[in-house]
Amino acid sequence: MGIKEKISEELLLEEKEQKQHEIVLFNDDVNTFDHVIETLINVCEHTPEQAEQCSLIVHYNGKCTVKTGEYSDLKPRCSKLLEAGLSAEIV
């Protein structure tokens, strides 16, 4: 195996080890923009601008990734989104 192949293999292994998960937020007809924005700021540590952009993407596209990271970090955040009445899942 050449050096190039070995480096490629190592990068693929590293990528697998660092597999990132995502919280996807889904649109609903219940929650207000203000509630969604406030919840994203509090739960996902978004800036007001990020939260507003995500709420608009969810509204017009039906869903939006709102947080990426390790499953252990996302699970409690997703639970808080659900407790706040939002529709979300980890993928």
NUMARMI-816172 format. One record per residue (C-alpha): x, y, z; residue in three letters. Coordinates in Angstrom, 1 decimal. Each point is the difference from the previous one (the first is absolute). Layout:
    east   north      up  residu
       X       Y       Z     ALA
...
//
This chain:
    east   north      up  residu
     0.0     0.0     0.0     MET
     1.4     3.4    -1.0     GLY
     0.2     3.1     2.2     ILE
    -3.0     1.6    -1.8     LYS
    -2.2    -3.0     0.7     GLU
     1.1    -0.2     3.6     LYS
    -0.8     3.7     0.6     ILE
    -3.4    -0.4    -1.7     SER
    -0.8    -3.0     2.2     GLU
     1.1     1.8     3.2     GLU
    -2.2     3.0    -1.0     LEU
    -3.0    -2.2    -0.6     LEU
     0.5    -1.7     3.4     LEU
     0.3     3.4     1.7     GLU
    -3.1     1.2    -1.7     GLU
    -2.0    -3.0     1.2     LYS
     1.2     0.5     3.6     GLU
    -1.2     3.6    -0.1     GLN
    -3.4    -0.7    -1.4     LYS
    -2.2     3.0     0.7     GLN
    -3.7    -0.1     0.6     HIS
    -2.5     2.7    -0.6     GLU
    -3.1     1.3     1.6     ILE
    -2.6     0.7    -2.7     VAL
    -2.9     2.3     0.9     LEU
    -3.3    -0.5    -1.9     PHE
    -2.7     2.5    -0.8     ASN
    -3.3     0.0     1.8     ASP
    -3.1     2.1     0.0     ASP
     0.0     0.5     3.8     VAL
     3.1     1.9     1.1     ASN
     0.6     3.7    -0.6     THR
     3.2     1.3    -1.6     PHE
     0.8     1.7     3.4     ASP
    -0.3    -3.2     1.9     HIS
     2.2    -1.9    -2.5     VAL
     2.6     2.7     0.0     ILE
     0.1     0.3     3.8     GLU
     0.2    -3.8     0.4     THR
     2.9    -0.3    -2.6     LEU
     1.9     2.8     1.9     ILE
    -0.5    -1.7     3.4     ASN
     0.4    -3.7    -1.0     VAL
     2.4     0.1    -3.0     CYS
     2.0     3.1     1.0     GLU
    -0.9     1.8    -3.3     HIS
     0.5     3.7    -0.4     THR
    -3.3     1.8    -0.6     PRO
     1.0     0.3    -3.7     GLU
     0.7    -3.8    -0.3     GLN
    -3.2    -0.9     1.7     ALA
    -2.1     2.4    -2.2     GLU
     1.6    -1.5    -3.2     GLN
    -0.6    -3.5     1.2     CYS
    -3.7     0.8     0.8     SER
    -0.4     1.4    -3.5     LEU
     1.6    -3.0    -1.7     ILE
    -2.2    -2.3     2.0     VAL
    -3.1     2.0    -1.0     HIS
     0.8     0.0    -3.7     TYR
     1.8    -3.3    -0.4     ASN
    -1.8    -2.1     2.6     GLY
     3.2    -0.8     1.9     LYS
     3.4     1.2     0.9     CYS
     3.1    -1.4     1.7     THR
     0.4     2.2     3.2     VAL
     2.9    -1.7     1.8     LYS
     2.8    -2.4    -1.0     THR
     2.2    -1.9     2.4     GLY
     0.5    -3.1     2.1     GLU
    -3.1    -2.0     0.8     TYR
     0.7     0.4     3.7     SER
    -0.2     3.8    -0.3     ASP
    -3.0     0.0    -2.3     LEU
    -2.3    -2.4     1.9     LYS
    -0.8     2.3     2.9     PRO
    -0.3     3.0    -2.3     ARG
    -2.5    -1.9    -2.2     CYS
    -1.9    -1.0     3.1     SER
    -0.3     3.6     1.0     LYS
    -1.2     1.0    -3.4     LEU
    -2.7    -2.7     0.2     LEU
    -1.0     1.1     3.5     GLU
    -0.4     3.5    -1.3     ALA
    -2.5    -1.3    -2.5     GLY
     2.2     0.0    -3.1     LEU
     0.3    -2.9    -2.4     SER
     3.6    -1.2    -0.3     ALA
     2.0    -3.1    -0.4     GLU
     3.7    -1.1     0.0     ILE
     1.3    -1.4    -3.3     VAL
//
